[in-house]
Each structure stands twice: as structure tokens, then as C-alpha cells.
């Protein structure tokens, strides 16, 4: 049994460990990244690795990847800032915890502020 497979190619760059495609063309990541939680949506502020710039992270949403992207788009518009969806988390630029807490509670989710 041969367990070796490439993880990097000079021509293609970093490769997915599951489907062996370049990360930007990865098929398995485009499927639903669904992180199951305890039913509580958590909102926290983080600055690590961002040169002091803060972002607001939203975790614990039990949604499919497409629904997560649509929700992120709406939240970004309501906050008037940019953001992204990474690994099942929604990142919104700046400290938007209070506004996001209110918006998500209006949608019927149980929401907590996490972190300090």
C-alpha cells in the first residue's frame, strides 16, 4: 500500500491532501464545510496575525457553505464593511460585535459574545 502523495508542486503550488488538486481548484473544500456546534452562535474580536487590525469572528452557525456566504454578504452590507468566509467562520472587518449580536438575535439565533 502506497500512502505517499504530493502536497506541493512547483507548477501548481500547494495541493489538497484529499483530492490532490491545487488548493484554489480543490473540489472537496467547495462541498459543505459544516462545523457542528452546540446551538450557540459566538461572536468574538480577534487581532492575531492581522498587524493589529481587528476583525469580528462569527462561529457556530449550522449552515451550508452557500447559505453561510449569503448571510456573510448581508451582514457585511448591514455593517458597511468588508469581510469573508473562511473554514466555516464569518469574518467581518472591524469591531462590529454589538451590531452583529443584535442582527443575529433578530434572526432567531441564540448568540453570545465570546472572548475578552
Secondary structure, DSSP 8 states (H G I E B T S, - for coil): ------SEETTTEEB-TTT-SBGGG-HHHHS------SSEEEEEEE-TTTTT--EEEEE-----HHHHHHHHHHHHHHHTS-EEEETTEEEEES--HHHHHHHHHHTT-EEEE---
